[in-house]
């Protein structure tokens, strides 16, 4: 076999190795401990001091870390979204998280597509054709529907769409718009968490409202989506059809 024919495989092996090393280092150094609400509360004052002194550097580092966590499908994206609201405020946090999450999701989709699409389609056979036919029929609305339902793990959507022929540009802008409502809710909840100074603050009206919205958001969105689909003549979402290929994977991560 000529070397030129082996280069694509070598590139994929190098990329898989790099991803594996990054994931191993993440857990080996127990970096997950920094992706918890308890750490966020404990370090909030120190972080705000650092942010006041080096605003641009802090924003840039947070932005890159969020992209990395999302692109590698590591745990902690949900907490980082709450942290964005608590540490940067609503509007700055919303802009920062919205773009970082979408860029990270697109990178995850691109890498998974580059590594696994050919293999997956060869294994899925005609089932792969059905998935792509569904994507072609539903268009951007198919992805938009899934992005509006936080119960579907975002990393599963990223990987699932990687096995389709959807254009990355379409994936990006639909994800940007579709993830925005959920991001707003999480950022607002994070903003309220950032304002807690003592136990009494936990019972503040704004905080209670934020968590009520966070809790009922999936139900409300699904009803709205089903209503819109019914108006468009597409029918309601049925269990097992929310993710291409069958039952939605388990998990509670947003990104």
GIFEN-V801186 format. One record per residue. RES is the residue in one small letter. PSI is psi as a letter, one per 40 degrees, with the letter a starting at -180 (999 if undefined). OMEGA is omega in radians with two decimals (* if undefined). NEAR is the number of other ideal C-beta (glycine too) atoms within 10 Angstrom. Layout:
# GIFEN-V801186
<<RES,PSI,OMEGA,NEAR> <RES,PSI,OMEGA,NEAR>>
This chain:
# GIFEN-V801186
<<x,h,-3.12,6> <x,i,-3.12,6> <x,d,-3.12,7> <x,d,3.14,7> <x,d,-3.10,8> <x,e,-3.06,11> <x,d,3.13,10> <x,d,3.14,11> <x,d,3.12,10> <x,d,3.12,10> <x,d,3.13,12> <x,d,3.11,15> <x,d,3.11,12> <x,d,-3.13,10> <x,d,3.10,13> <x,d,3.13,13> <x,d,3.13,10> <x,d,3.12,10> <x,d,3.14,15> <x,d,3.14,10> <x,d,-3.13,11> <x,d,3.14,13> <x,d,3.13,13> <x,d,3.12,10> <x,d,3.13,10> <x,d,-3.11,18> <x,d,-3.14,11> <x,d,3.13,9> <x,e,3.09,10> <x,f,-3.14,8> <x,e,3.13,15> <x,d,3.14,14> <x,d,3.12,10> <x,e,-3.12,15> <x,f,-3.11,19> <x,i,3.13,13> <x,d,-3.14,14> <x,d,3.12,9> <x,d,3.13,14> <x,d,-3.13,20> <x,d,-3.09,13> <x,d,-3.02,11> <x,e,-3.03,14> <x,d,-3.11,16> <x,d,-3.14,9> <x,d,-3.13,9> <x,d,-3.14,16> <x,d,3.07,15> <x,d,3.11,10> <x,d,3.14,15> <x,d,3.14,16> <x,d,-3.09,9> <x,d,-3.07,9> <x,g,-3.02,12> <x,d,-3.08,12> <x,d,3.14,8> <x,d,3.14,11> <x,d,3.12,17> <x,d,-3.12,15> <x,d,-3.14,11> <x,d,3.12,12> <x,d,-3.13,21> <x,d,-3.11,17> <x,d,3.11,13> <x,d,-3.14,18> <x,d,3.11,24> <x,d,-3.14,20> <x,d,3.14,15> <x,d,-3.14,23> <x,d,-3.11,28> <x,d,-3.13,24> <x,e,-3.13,16> <x,f,3.12,22> <x,i,3.09,20> <x,i,3.06,18> <x,e,-3.10,21> <x,d,-3.13,23> <x,d,3.13,18> <x,d,3.12,23> <x,d,3.08,24> <x,d,3.06,28> <x,d,3.13,23> <x,d,3.12,28> <x,d,3.11,29> <x,d,-3.10,28> <x,d,-3.00,25> <x,d,-3.08,24> <x,e,-3.06,24> <x,i,-3.01,14> <x,d,-2.99,15> <x,d,3.11,11> <x,d,3.12,15> <x,d,-3.14,25> <x,d,-3.14,21> <x,d,-3.10,14> <x,d,-3.09,20> <x,d,-3.11,31> <x,d,-3.13,20> <x,d,-3.13,14> <x,d,-3.12,25> <x,d,-3.12,28> <x,d,3.10,25> <x,d,3.12,19> <x,d,3.12,27> <x,d,-3.14,27> <x,d,3.07,22> <x,d,3.12,17> <x,d,3.12,23> <x,d,-3.12,24> <x,d,-3.12,16> <x,d,3.13,19> <x,d,3.11,20> <x,d,-3.14,21> <x,d,-3.06,14> <x,d,-2.89,17> <x,e,-3.01,16> <x,d,-3.12,15> <x,d,-3.14,12> <x,d,-3.10,11> <x,d,-3.12,19> <x,d,3.10,17> <x,d,3.14,9> <x,d,-3.10,11> <x,d,3.12,15> <x,b,-3.10,9> <x,d,3.12,7> <x,d,3.09,14> <x,d,3.11,19> <x,d,3.13,11> <x,d,3.13,13> <x,d,-3.13,21> <x,d,3.08,17> <x,d,3.10,10> <x,d,3.11,14> <x,d,-3.13,19> <x,d,-3.12,12> <x,d,-3.09,10> <x,d,-3.13,16> <x,a,-3.10,12> <x,d,-3.11,17> <x,d,-3.12,16> <x,d,3.10,19> <x,d,-3.12,23> <x,d,3.13,17> <x,d,-3.11,22> <x,d,-3.14,24> <x,d,-3.12,22> <x,e,-3.11,21> <x,g,-3.08,20> <x,e,3.14,20> <x,d,3.10,14> <x,h,-3.12,20> <x,h,-3.08,20> <x,d,3.13,26> <x,d,3.12,24> <x,d,3.09,19> <x,d,3.13,27> <x,d,-3.11,25> <x,d,3.13,20> <x,d,3.12,21> <x,d,3.11,28> <x,d,-3.12,21> <x,e,3.13,24> <x,i,3.13,22> <x,e,3.12,13> <x,h,3.12,20> <x,i,-3.13,10> <x,d,3.12,14> <x,d,3.09,9> <x,d,3.11,14> <x,d,-3.09,23> <x,d,-2.99,16> <x,d,3.10,14> <x,d,3.10,22> <x,d,3.14,27> <x,d,-3.12,18> <x,d,-3.07,16> <x,d,-3.13,22> <x,e,-3.03,25> <x,d,-3.13,17> <x,d,3.12,16> <x,d,3.12,21> <x,d,3.11,22> <x,d,-3.11,17> <x,d,-3.11,21> <x,d,3.13,29> <x,d,3.13,28> <x,d,3.09,20> <x,d,3.11,21> <x,d,3.11,27> <x,d,3.12,23> <x,d,3.09,23> <x,d,-3.13,21> <x,e,-3.11,21> <x,e,3.14,11> <x,h,3.11,15> <x,d,3.09,7> <x,i,-3.07,6> <x,d,-3.12,7> <x,d,-3.12,8> <x,d,-3.12,13> <x,d,-3.11,11> <x,e,3.11,8> <x,i,-3.09,13> <x,d,-3.12,8> <x,d,-3.13,12> <x,d,3.13,17> <x,d,3.12,12> <x,d,-3.14,13> <x,d,-3.11,21> <x,d,3.04,13> <x,d,3.11,10> <x,d,-3.14,14> <x,d,-3.11,16> <x,d,-3.07,10> <x,e,-3.07,11> <x,d,-3.14,19> <x,d,-3.12,15> <x,d,-3.13,11> <x,d,-3.12,11> <x,d,-3.12,19> <x,d,3.09,18> <x,d,3.13,11> <x,d,-3.13,12> <x,d,3.12,20> <x,d,3.10,16> <x,d,3.13,11> <x,d,3.13,14> <x,d,3.12,16> <x,d,3.11,11> <x,d,-3.12,8> <x,e,3.12,10> <x,f,-3.10,6> <x,e,3.14,16> <x,i,-3.11,10> <x,i,3.04,12> <x,h,3.13,15> <x,i,3.12,8> <x,h,-3.14,7> <x,e,-3.13,10> <x,e,-3.09,14> <x,d,3.09,19> <x,h,-3.13,18> <x,h,3.04,22> <x,e,3.06,17> <x,a,-3.02,10> <x,h,3.14,10> <x,h,3.10,19> <x,i,3.10,14> <x,i,3.14,7> <x,i,-3.10,14> <x,e,3.12,9> <x,i,3.09,17> <x,d,-2.88,21> <x,999,*,27>>
